[in-house]
Amino acid sequence: MEARTPFHVVIAGGGVAALETALALRTLAGDLVQVELVAPEDEFTYRPLAVAEPFRVGEVRRFPLERLVAAAGASFRRGVVGRIDPEQKTVTLEGDRTVDFDAFVLAVGAQPRDAVVGALTFRGPRDGPALAALLERAATGHLQRIAFVVPAEASWPLPLYELALLTAENLTDRGTRGVEVMIVTAEERPLALFGNEASDAIQELLELRGVQVVTGVAATAWQDGLLTVAGGAAIDADAAVSLPQLLGPALEGIPHDGAGFVPTDVEGRVAGTTDVYAAGDATQFRPKQGGLAAQQADAVAAAIAIDLGADAEPMPFRPVLRGLLLTGLTPRYLRGDSASGSSLVDTEPLWWPPAKIVGRYLAPFLATQLGAGATLSEAARSSAVEIEVELDPRASGSWSAV
């Protein structure tokens, strides 16, 4: 099939990776491409602030997806991708509708599943009310110990630390005494992915806030006041809050592993296919985080633009991890390099601007469209810890790589 002019790029997904790909393509390839997003949802949700909503120090922002897509210079088609035929270059949607493409980008994200049976799984905005109800029970004396769990299957532990720290601060602000807040994590050290010095700083912060930490423990279930852990004694806890495990999309027609995640190279090309790419949580790379998804999207867009002859520079995926940790105390800015083992800690910002999702094109776009730079309350802004660490994309299958 001969390529049409302009080159038709179909992006499956309506989240960070999809929008960043569209924005990057418009910037790098201009009129050489016609970009179409296919997604089932009507809204784009700025999810990272979901941890703040139950504590009333931030809010999740939502915006009509079709309007955002139009502002990004792309068209929008509502639908669910069912399968793809890389050889015929067609995508089949639910209802057997087909869409032709010259290049296809899978950016549909991953699906959360319970990792700790019986625990409250915090997946995002929809679990905010349940967490708020749990906080109310603790504040009124009905809970004495809350365990926040990072299960072995979790690919991005930072939100769990935010929840624990914000819970401790919330209870203190409400004058609640006698409630223990603890973190039970499969990590060997708190937030070990950010390097030793950063991890030490987080450990110190947790101790100052009175948050207990149990490391190297894989919790599997919570029931009747007991948190069951693999190969060890159960831990007493009146309630448990866990991060989910994620499963990939396992889209028919695209190679994937047993968990449904797609193998890609440093340009986002899907192994064994031509003109098929993937970016974001749907790929095998860990951790799965918005800023990293945006970096993968940039690599994809640059590869497509260069193939079309655009005046663009390659942007192979060389991941840099940035995280904004809400704490409720004086901010600490952390930066680590996993390759050299170095890690910086400071109470002053180490870079600017601070943002929950850092994307080359998406961050300024969302600031303009959503006012995303102003979504935190002043209390939340003063409680932020900036974290940055370079990662090795070749070693994405273990905690040492994340």
WOMONOR-V491974 format. One record per pair of residues at least 24 apart in sequence whose ideal C-beta (glycine too) atoms are under 10 Angstrom apart, sorted by sequence separation. I is the first residue (numbers start at 0). J is the second residue. D is the distance in whole Angstrom. If there is no record, write none. Layout:
i: {I:I}
j: {J:J}
d: {D:D}
//
This chain:
i: {5:6:8:9:10:11:12:13:14:40:41:42:43:159:160:181:188:253:259:260:276:294:5:6:7:8:9:10:11:12:13:18:39:42:43:80:145:159:180:189:258:260:291:294:4:5:6:7:8:9:10:11:12:13:14:17:38:119:121:156:186:188:255:276:294:4:5:6:7:8:9:10:11:12:13:38:80:121:187:188:250:255:256:260:276:291:294:353:5:6:7:8:9:10:11:12:13:15:36:79:118:119:120:142:156:180:181:182:183:184:186:187:253:255:267:290:291:355:357:4:5:13:14:36:118:119:137:156:160:180:181:182:183:184:185:186:248:266:267:274:290:291:321:3:13:14:15:38:118:120:156:160:179:180:181:182:183:184:185:186:247:265:267:268:288:290:291:323:325:353:357:13:14:15:36:115:134:138:153:159:178:179:180:181:182:183:184:185:250:267:268:290:323:353:354:14:15:36:118:130:134:137:138:153:179:181:182:183:184:185:248:249:263:266:267:274:284:286:288:289:290:321:323:353:35:115:133:137:142:144:145:146:147:148:149:150:151:152:153:156:157:183:184:185:247:248:265:266:267:288:289:290:321:322:323:352:34:41:114:115:138:139:143:144:145:146:147:148:149:150:151:156:183:184:246:247:264:266:267:268:282:284:286:288:321:323:351:36:114:115:123:130:134:138:140:142:143:144:145:146:147:148:149:150:151:156:157:183:245:247:263:266:267:268:321:322:348:350:41:114:122:130:134:137:138:139:140:142:143:144:145:146:147:148:149:156:157:245:247:263:266:267:286:321:349:34:36:37:38:40:113:114:115:121:138:140:141:142:144:145:146:147:148:149:155:164:171:265:266:320:348:349:350:34:35:36:37:38:39:114:115:121:131:135:137:140:167:171:183:264:278:319:346:347:349:33:34:35:36:37:38:39:40:113:114:134:170:266:32:33:34:35:36:37:38:39:112:121:137:138:149:164:167:168:245:247:266:344:345:32:33:34:35:36:37:38:39:121:134:137:149:160:164:167:30:37:38:136:137:163:166:167:168:245:344:29:37:137:167:183:185:134:157:160:164:166:185:342:343:22:109:160:163:181:183:314:343:18:21:25:26:164:342:17:21:24:25:163:266:267:341:22:23:24:25:163:265:266:267:341:18:21:22:24:163:265:266:267:14:18:21:22:160:265:266:325:330:338:339:13:17:20:21:22:183:264:265:327:330:332:333:334:335:336:337:338:13:18:19:21:160:264:265:323:327:329:330:331:332:333:334:335:336:337:338:18:20:21:37:39:181:183:263:265:325:326:328:329:330:331:332:333:334:335:336:337:338:13:17:21:39:181:325:327:328:330:331:332:333:334:335:336:337:13:18:35:37:181:325:326:327:329:330:331:332:333:334:335:17:179:183:323:325:326:327:328:179:323:325:326:337:10:179:181:183:184:324:325:326:37:178:300:324:325:300:323:324:37:297:322:323:324:13:296:297:322:323:324:337:10:35:37:61:147:293:294:296:297:322:323:337:13:59:290:292:293:294:296:297:321:322:337:8:35:59:146:147:148:149:151:152:289:290:291:293:294:296:321:322:37:58:59:150:151:289:290:291:292:293:320:321:322:9:11:144:146:149:150:151:288:289:290:291:293:320:321:11:12:33:34:36:38:39:53:59:115:148:149:150:151:288:289:290:293:319:320:11:32:38:58:148:149:150:288:289:292:293:319:320:32:34:36:37:148:318:319:320:9:50:52:114:148:290:318:319:11:49:52:146:289:290:317:318:49:50:53:54:148:317:318:9:49:50:52:53:166:316:317:318:48:49:52:53:146:317:46:47:48:49:50:51:52:53:54:55:316:46:49:50:53:54:163:315:318:24:46:49:52:53:148:151:162:9:11:44:45:52:53:9:24:44:50:53:54:144:146:148:162:7:9:11:44:49:53:143:159:320:53:144:159:318:21:159:318:20:158:21:157:0:2:20:148:156:0:11:17:19:155:0:16:17:18:146:148:153:154:0:9:11:16:17:146:147:152:153:154:9:10:16:17:144:146:152:153:154:155:7:9:15:16:17:144:145:146:147:148:150:152:153:154:7:8:9:10:11:12:14:16:143:144:145:146:147:148:149:150:152:153:7:8:9:10:11:12:13:14:15:143:144:145:146:147:148:149:150:151:152:192:6:7:8:9:10:11:12:13:14:142:143:144:145:146:147:148:150:152:192:298:6:7:8:9:10:11:12:13:142:143:144:145:146:147:3:5:6:7:8:9:10:11:12:141:142:294:3:4:10:11:141:290:295:2:3:294:0:2:291:0:1:2:118:137:0:118:136:137:291:115:116:117:118:119:136:114:115:116:117:118:114:115:116:117:118:133:134:286:114:115:116:117:133:285:114:115:116:117:133:152:154:284:50:54:113:133:50:54:57:117:118:284:49:50:53:56:117:283:285:286:47:50:51:117:130:282:284:285:291:47:50:51:54:115:116:129:284:285:46:49:50:53:54:56:115:283:284:285:286:49:53:56:115:282:283:285:288:47:50:51:54:55:126:286:287:50:54:285:286:53:284:285:126:284:54:118:208:119:120:121:122:208:118:119:120:121:122:123:204:208:118:119:120:121:122:205:207:117:118:119:120:121:204:116:118:120:122:201:204:115:117:118:120:204:115:116:118:155:197:201:204:115:154:114:115:193:204:265:113:114:115:192:203:264:265:114:115:157:193:263:113:114:154:155:156:158:192:201:111:112:113:114:154:155:157:193:200:111:112:153:154:155:190:200:201:110:111:112:153:154:155:200:109:110:111:112:153:154:155:190:197:109:110:111:197:198:260:109:110:155:197:108:109:110:196:197:198:109:110:196:197:108:109:110:194:196:107:108:193:194:195:256:107:193:194:203:105:106:193:194:200:105:107:190:192:193:194:199:200:201:191:193:196:198:200:105:190:192:194:195:196:197:199:200:194:195:196:197:194:195:196:197:105:194:196:103:109:110:193:194:103:105:109:194:109:193:107:172:105:171:168:105:168:169:167:168:90:91:164:165:167:168:91:106:161:164:165:166:167:90:105:160:161:164:165:89:104:157:161:162:163:164:105:158:160:161:164:87:104:155:157:160:161:86:103:156:157:158:160:161:83:84:85:155:157:158:80:82:83:84:85:157:81:82:83:85:103:111:80:81:82:83:104:105:106:107:109:110:80:81:82:102:103:104:105:106:108:109:110:80:102:103:104:105:106:107:108:109:80:101:102:103:104:105:106:107:108:109:100:102:103:104:105:106:107:100:104:106:105:106:104:105:109:108:204:201:85:108:200:88:201:83:85:86:88:106:200:85:86:88:197:85:83:85:106:197:85:106:197:197:83:104:194:106:193:105:190:192:193:194:104:193:194:104:190:192:102:190:192:104:102:102:101:102:101:102:101:172:192:191:192:191:192:193:192:168:188:191:187:186:187:185:165:168:186:165:164:164:161:161:161:160:157:157:12:11:11:47:154:11:47:156:46:47:45:154:153:156:155:20:151:154:153:16:20:20:19:20:19:16:17:16:17:15:16:15:16:12:14:15:16:8:10:11:12:14:16:34:12:6:8:10:12:32:57:12:34:56:11:19:23:27:19:22:26:32:54:56:2:20:24:28:31:32:15:16:19:20:23:24:27:28:31:54:15:18:19:22:23:26:27:50:51:14:15:16:17:18:19:20:21:22:23:24:25:27:28:29:31:32:47:48:50:15:16:19:20:23:24:27:28:31:47:15:16:19:20:23:24:27:28:31:32:48:14:15:16:18:19:20:22:23:26:27:28:29:31:47:16:17:20:21:24:28:30:12:15:16:19:20:23:24:27:28:29:15:16:19:23:28:29:27:28:29:16:20:24:26:27:28:12:27:24:26:27:10:24:27:23:10:71:10:71:8:23:8:71:70:8:6:67:70:71:6:57:67:70:8:6:6:67:5:66:67:62:51:2:50:60:62:47:48:62:47:48:60:61:46:47:60:62:45:46:60:45:60:60:60:59:58:57:58:57:58:56:57:45:56:55:56:57:58:43:54:56:57:48:51:55:56:57:45:47:51:54:55:56:43:51:54:56:43:45:48:56:47:48:51:48:51:45:50:48:51:26:27:26:23:25:22:23:24:19:22:23:22:23:19:21:22:18:19:20:21:15:19:20:22:14:16:18:19:22:15:18:19:21:22:17:16:19:15:18:18:15:18}
j: {29:30:32:33:34:35:36:37:38:64:65:66:67:183:184:205:212:277:283:284:300:318:30:31:32:33:34:35:36:37:38:43:64:67:68:105:170:184:205:214:283:285:316:319:30:31:32:33:34:35:36:37:38:39:40:43:64:145:147:182:212:214:281:302:320:31:32:33:34:35:36:37:38:39:40:65:107:148:214:215:277:282:283:287:303:318:321:380:33:34:35:36:37:38:39:40:41:43:64:107:146:147:148:170:184:208:209:210:211:212:214:215:281:283:295:318:319:383:385:33:34:42:43:65:147:148:166:185:189:209:210:211:212:213:214:215:277:295:296:303:319:320:350:33:43:44:45:68:148:150:186:190:209:210:211:212:213:214:215:216:277:295:297:298:318:320:321:353:355:383:387:44:45:46:67:146:165:169:184:190:209:210:211:212:213:214:215:216:281:298:299:321:354:384:385:46:47:68:150:162:166:169:170:185:211:213:214:215:216:217:280:281:295:298:299:306:316:318:320:321:322:353:355:385:68:148:166:170:175:177:178:179:180:181:182:183:184:185:186:189:190:216:217:218:280:281:298:299:300:321:322:323:354:355:356:385:68:75:148:149:172:173:177:178:179:180:181:182:183:184:185:190:217:218:280:281:298:300:301:302:316:318:320:322:355:357:385:71:149:150:158:165:169:173:175:177:178:179:180:181:182:183:184:185:186:191:192:218:280:282:298:301:302:303:356:357:383:385:77:150:158:166:170:173:174:175:176:178:179:180:181:182:183:184:185:192:193:281:283:299:302:303:322:357:385:71:73:74:75:77:150:151:152:158:175:177:178:179:181:182:183:184:185:186:192:201:208:302:303:357:385:386:387:72:73:74:75:76:77:152:153:159:169:173:175:178:205:209:221:302:316:357:384:385:387:72:73:74:75:76:77:78:79:152:153:173:209:305:72:73:74:75:76:77:78:79:152:161:177:178:189:204:207:208:285:287:306:384:385:73:74:75:76:77:78:79:80:162:175:178:190:201:205:208:72:79:80:178:179:205:208:209:210:287:386:72:80:180:210:226:228:178:201:204:208:210:229:386:387:67:154:205:208:226:228:359:388:64:67:71:72:210:388:64:68:71:72:210:313:314:388:70:71:72:73:211:313:314:315:389:67:70:71:73:212:314:315:316:64:68:71:72:210:315:316:375:380:388:389:64:68:71:72:73:234:315:316:378:381:383:384:385:386:387:388:389:65:70:71:73:212:316:317:375:379:381:382:383:384:385:386:387:388:389:390:71:73:74:90:92:234:236:316:318:378:379:381:382:383:384:385:386:387:388:389:390:391:67:71:75:93:235:379:381:382:384:385:386:387:388:389:390:391:68:73:90:92:236:380:381:382:384:385:386:387:388:389:390:73:235:239:379:381:382:383:384:236:380:382:383:394:68:237:239:241:242:382:383:384:96:237:359:383:384:360:383:384:98:358:383:384:385:75:358:359:384:385:386:399:73:98:100:124:210:356:357:359:360:385:386:400:77:123:354:356:357:358:360:361:385:386:401:73:100:124:211:212:213:214:216:217:354:355:356:358:359:361:386:387:103:124:125:216:217:355:356:357:358:359:386:387:388:76:78:211:213:216:217:218:355:356:357:358:360:387:388:79:80:101:102:104:106:107:121:127:183:216:217:218:219:356:357:358:361:387:388:80:101:107:127:217:218:219:357:358:361:362:388:389:102:104:106:107:218:388:389:390:80:121:123:185:219:361:389:390:83:121:124:218:361:362:389:390:122:123:126:127:221:390:391:83:123:124:126:127:240:390:391:392:123:124:127:128:221:392:122:123:124:125:126:127:128:129:130:131:392:123:126:127:130:131:240:392:395:102:124:127:130:131:226:229:240:88:90:123:124:131:132:89:104:124:130:133:134:224:226:228:242:88:90:92:125:130:134:224:240:401:135:226:241:400:104:242:401:104:242:106:242:86:88:106:234:242:87:98:104:106:242:88:104:105:106:234:236:241:242:89:98:100:105:106:235:236:241:242:243:99:100:106:107:234:236:242:243:244:245:98:100:106:107:108:235:236:237:238:239:241:243:244:245:99:100:101:102:103:104:106:108:235:236:237:238:239:240:241:242:244:245:100:101:102:103:104:105:106:107:108:236:237:238:239:240:241:242:243:244:245:285:100:101:102:103:104:105:106:107:108:236:237:238:239:240:241:242:244:246:286:392:101:102:103:104:105:106:107:108:237:238:239:240:241:242:99:101:102:103:104:105:106:107:108:237:238:390:100:101:107:108:238:387:392:100:101:392:99:101:390:100:101:102:218:237:101:219:237:238:392:217:218:219:220:221:238:217:218:219:220:221:218:219:220:221:222:237:238:390:219:220:221:222:238:390:220:221:222:223:239:258:260:390:157:161:220:240:158:162:165:225:226:392:158:159:162:165:226:392:394:395:157:160:161:227:240:392:394:395:401:158:161:162:165:226:227:240:395:396:158:161:162:165:166:168:227:395:396:397:398:162:166:169:228:395:396:398:401:161:164:165:168:169:240:400:401:165:169:400:401:169:400:401:243:401:172:236:326:238:239:240:241:327:238:239:240:241:242:243:324:328:239:240:241:242:243:326:328:239:240:241:242:243:326:239:241:243:245:324:327:239:241:242:244:328:240:241:243:280:322:326:329:241:280:241:242:320:331:392:241:242:243:320:331:392:393:243:244:286:322:392:243:244:284:285:286:288:322:331:242:243:244:245:285:286:288:324:331:243:244:285:286:287:322:332:333:243:244:245:286:287:288:333:243:244:245:246:287:288:289:324:331:244:245:246:332:333:395:245:246:291:333:245:246:247:333:334:335:247:248:334:335:247:248:249:333:335:247:248:333:334:335:396:248:334:335:344:247:248:335:336:342:248:250:333:335:336:337:342:343:344:335:337:340:342:344:250:335:337:339:340:341:342:344:345:340:341:342:343:341:342:343:344:253:342:344:252:258:259:342:343:253:255:259:344:260:344:261:327:261:327:325:263:326:327:326:327:250:251:324:325:327:328:252:267:322:325:326:327:328:252:267:322:323:326:327:252:267:320:324:325:326:327:269:322:324:325:328:252:269:320:322:325:326:252:269:322:323:324:326:327:250:251:252:322:324:325:248:250:251:252:253:325:250:251:252:254:272:280:250:251:252:253:274:275:276:277:279:280:251:252:253:273:274:275:276:277:279:280:281:252:274:275:276:277:278:279:280:281:253:274:275:276:277:278:279:280:281:282:274:276:277:278:279:280:281:275:279:281:281:282:281:282:287:287:384:384:269:292:384:273:386:269:271:272:274:292:386:272:273:275:384:273:272:274:295:386:275:296:387:388:275:296:386:299:386:299:384:386:387:388:299:388:389:300:386:388:299:388:390:303:302:303:303:306:306:307:307:378:398:398:399:399:400:401:401:378:398:401:398:398:399:398:379:382:401:382:382:384:382:383:384:384:384:386:248:248:250:288:395:253:289:398:289:290:289:398:398:401:401:267:398:401:401:267:276:278:278:279:279:277:278:278:279:278:279:279:280:277:279:280:281:274:276:277:278:280:282:300:279:274:276:278:280:300:325:281:303:325:281:289:293:297:290:293:297:303:325:327:274:292:296:300:303:304:288:289:292:293:296:297:300:301:304:327:289:292:293:296:297:300:301:324:325:289:290:291:292:293:294:295:296:297:298:299:300:302:303:304:306:307:322:323:325:291:292:295:296:299:300:303:304:307:323:292:293:296:297:300:301:304:305:308:309:325:292:293:294:296:297:298:300:301:304:305:306:307:309:325:295:296:299:300:303:307:309:292:295:296:299:300:303:304:307:308:309:296:297:300:304:309:310:309:310:311:299:303:307:309:310:311:296:311:309:311:312:296:311:314:311:299:360:300:361:299:314:300:364:364:303:303:364:367:368:304:355:365:368:307:306:307:368:307:368:369:365:355:307:355:365:368:354:355:369:355:356:368:369:355:356:369:371:355:356:370:356:371:373:374:374:374:374:375:375:376:375:376:365:376:376:377:378:379:365:376:378:379:371:374:378:379:380:369:371:375:378:379:380:368:376:379:381:369:371:374:382:374:375:378:376:379:374:379:379:382:359:360:360:358:360:358:359:360:356:359:360:360:361:358:360:361:358:359:360:361:356:360:361:363:356:358:360:361:364:358:361:362:364:365:361:361:364:361:364:365:365:368}
d: {9:10:5:10:7:10:7:8:8:6:8:10:5:10:9:10:9:7:10:8:9:6:6:6:8:7:8:7:8:8:3:7:10:9:9:8:9:8:9:7:8:9:9:7:10:6:5:5:5:5:5:5:6:8:9:9:6:10:9:9:9:6:9:7:9:8:5:7:8:7:8:7:7:10:5:9:7:10:6:9:9:10:6:9:7:5:10:8:5:9:7:10:6:9:10:9:9:9:8:9:8:10:9:10:7:8:10:6:9:7:6:5:9:9:6:9:8:9:10:9:9:8:7:9:9:10:8:9:7:7:7:7:8:7:8:7:9:9:8:8:8:7:8:8:6:8:9:9:6:10:6:6:8:5:4:5:5:6:7:9:10:9:9:9:9:7:9:6:9:6:9:9:10:9:9:9:9:8:9:10:10:9:7:7:7:8:8:7:8:5:8:5:7:10:9:8:10:5:9:7:7:9:6:7:7:7:8:10:7:5:9:9:8:5:4:8:8:9:7:10:8:9:5:5:9:5:9:6:10:10:7:9:7:9:7:9:9:8:9:9:7:6:9:8:8:5:6:7:9:9:10:10:8:9:9:10:9:10:8:10:10:10:6:7:7:9:7:8:7:9:4:6:9:9:10:6:9:10:9:7:9:7:7:7:9:9:9:8:9:6:9:10:6:5:8:10:6:4:6:5:5:5:4:6:9:9:9:5:6:8:9:7:6:10:9:9:9:7:8:4:10:8:8:9:9:8:10:6:6:8:7:8:7:7:6:7:9:10:8:9:4:9:9:5:6:8:6:10:8:8:9:8:9:7:5:8:10:9:7:10:5:9:9:6:9:9:8:9:9:10:6:9:7:7:6:7:8:8:7:5:10:8:10:10:7:8:9:9:10:9:9:9:10:10:7:10:4:5:5:5:7:7:10:10:7:9:10:9:9:8:7:7:7:8:8:5:9:10:10:8:9:7:10:7:9:10:10:10:9:9:8:10:6:10:5:8:9:6:9:5:9:7:7:5:10:8:9:10:10:8:10:6:10:6:10:9:6:9:5:6:9:10:10:9:6:9:9:10:9:10:8:8:8:9:7:9:10:9:9:6:9:7:8:9:7:9:4:5:8:10:10:9:10:8:7:9:9:8:9:10:7:10:5:8:9:9:6:7:9:8:5:8:9:4:7:8:8:10:9:5:9:9:7:9:6:8:5:8:7:9:6:8:8:9:6:6:9:10:9:4:10:8:7:9:9:8:7:9:7:7:7:7:6:6:9:6:9:10:7:9:8:8:8:10:9:9:8:8:5:5:4:4:4:4:5:6:6:9:10:10:8:10:6:9:6:5:8:8:7:7:8:9:6:8:9:10:7:7:9:9:4:9:7:9:9:8:9:10:9:9:8:9:10:5:10:9:9:10:5:7:9:9:9:10:9:10:9:6:6:10:9:10:7:8:9:5:4:7:8:10:7:8:8:8:6:8:6:6:8:8:7:10:9:8:7:9:9:8:8:7:8:9:8:8:8:7:8:9:10:7:4:9:9:8:5:9:10:10:9:9:9:10:8:10:3:8:8:7:8:10:9:10:10:4:7:6:9:8:7:7:5:8:9:9:9:9:9:7:9:10:4:4:10:8:6:8:9:9:9:10:9:9:9:9:8:9:9:9:6:9:9:8:7:5:6:5:5:9:8:10:9:9:8:10:8:9:8:7:7:8:9:9:9:5:9:5:5:9:8:10:10:10:9:7:7:8:8:7:8:9:9:8:4:8:9:9:9:8:8:8:9:5:10:10:5:8:10:9:6:10:5:4:8:7:7:9:9:9:9:10:9:9:9:9:9:5:5:8:9:4:8:8:9:9:9:7:6:9:4:7:8:6:9:7:8:10:8:9:10:9:7:9:9:8:9:5:9:9:9:6:9:10:9:6:10:8:8:10:10:8:10:9:5:10:5:7:9:10:9:9:6:10:7:7:10:8:8:8:6:8:9:9:6:9:8:9:9:6:10:9:4:9:10:10:4:9:8:9:4:8:9:4:8:7:8:9:9:4:8:9:9:6:7:9:10:6:6:8:7:6:7:7:8:9:7:8:7:7:9:5:7:7:8:7:8:6:3:8:6:7:7:8:7:7:9:8:8:9:5:5:5:5:4:6:8:9:8:9:9:5:5:5:4:5:4:8:5:9:6:8:7:7:8:7:7:10:7:10:5:8:8:7:8:6:4:9:4:10:10:7:9:9:8:9:7:10:7:10:6:5:6:8:5:10:10:10:9:10:9:9:9:10:6:10:8:5:8:10:9:9:8:8:8:10:9:8:9:10:10:10:8:9:7:10:5:7:5:5:8:6:4:4:9:10:10:8:8:6:7:5:6:9:10:6:8:9:10:9:10:9:9:9:10:7:5:9:10:10:8:6:8:9:8:7:9:10:10:9:10:9:8:9:7:10:10:5:10:8:5:10:5:8:8:9:4:7:10:10:6:8:8:9:9:6:9:8:9:10:9:9:10:9:7:8:9:9:10:7:8:9:9:9:9:7:5:7:4:8:9:5:9:9:9:9:8:7:10:6:10:8:8:7:8:7:8:9:9:7:4:5:5:6:5:10:8:7:6:7:7:8:7:10:4:5:10:8:10:6:9:9:9:7:9:9:10:9:10:9:9:4:8:6:9:7:7:6:8:7:9:7:9:9:9:6:9:9:8:9:6:4:9:8:8:10:9:8:9:6:8:9:5:4:8:10:6:4:5:10:5:6:8:10:8:9:7:7:9:5:5:6:9:10:6:6:10:8:9:8:9:9:7:8:10:9:10:4:5:9:4:9:6:8:8:8:9:6:7:9:5:9:7:10:8:7:9:8:6:8:8:10:5:8:3:10:10:10:5:7:8:7:8:9:8:10:7:8:10:9:10:9:9:8:5:6:10:8:9:7:8:5:8:10:7:9:4:8:7:6:7:6:6:3:6:10:9:8:7:9:9:10:8:10:8:10:10:8:6:8:9:9:8:8:9:3:10:9:8:6:8:7:9:10:9:7:8:9:10:9:9:10:9:5:6:9:8:10:6:9:10:6:7:9:6:5:8:10:10:10:5:9:8:9:9:10:9:9:8:9:6:9:6:9:6:9:8:7:7:6:7:10:8:4:4:10:9:10:7:7:5:6:10:8:9:9:8:9:9:9:9:9:7:8:7:7:6:4:10:10:4:5:5:4:5:8:4:6:10:6:7:7:7:8:5:8:6:9:8:7:9:6:8:9:6:9:10:7:5:9:10:8:6:8:8:8:8:8:8:9:9:10:8:9:7:8:10:4:8:9:9:7:9:8:9:6:5:7:9:7:7:8:10:8:5:10:10:9:8:6:6:5:10:9:8:7:9:10:8:8:9:6:9:8:10:9:9:10:7:7:9:9:9:10:5:9:10:9:8:7:10:8:9:8:10:8:8:9:9:10:9:9:10:8:9:9:8:9:10:10:6:9:8:10:9:10:10:9:8:9:9:7:10:10:8:6:8:9:9:9:8:4:8:9:3:7:8:10:7:9:8:9:9:9:9:8:9:10:7:9:9:9:10:9:8:8:10:7:9:9:9:9:10:9:10:7:8:8:9:10:9:7:9:8:9:8:7:9:6:10:6:9:7:8:5:10:4:8:5:8:6:10:6:8:8:9:9:9:8:9:9:9:9:9:9:10:7:9:10:7:9:10:6:9:4:8:4:8:5:8:4:5:7:5:7:4:8:3:9:4:9:7:9:9:8:6:10:8:7:10:8:7:9:8:9:10:6:10:6:8:6:8:6:6:10:10:10:5:9:5:9:7:9:9:7:8:10:8:8:5:10:6:10:10:9:9:10:10:9:7:10:4:9:9:9:9:10:9:9:9:9:10:9:9:8:9:7:8:6:8:8:8:9:10:9:9:6:10:9:6:6:9:8:8:9:10:9:10:8:7:9:6:5:4:10:10:9:9:6:5:9:8:9:8:7:6:10:6:8:6:6:9:5:9:7:6:7:5:8:9:9:10:9:10:5:5:9:9:9:4:9:6:10:7:9:10:9:9:8:8:10:8:6:6:7:9:7:9:10:6:7:10:8:9:9:9:6:9:8:8:7:9:9:8:5:4:9:5:9:6:8:8:9:9:6:6:10:9:10:9:8:5:6:7:6:9:10:10:10:9:9:6:7:8:9:10}
//
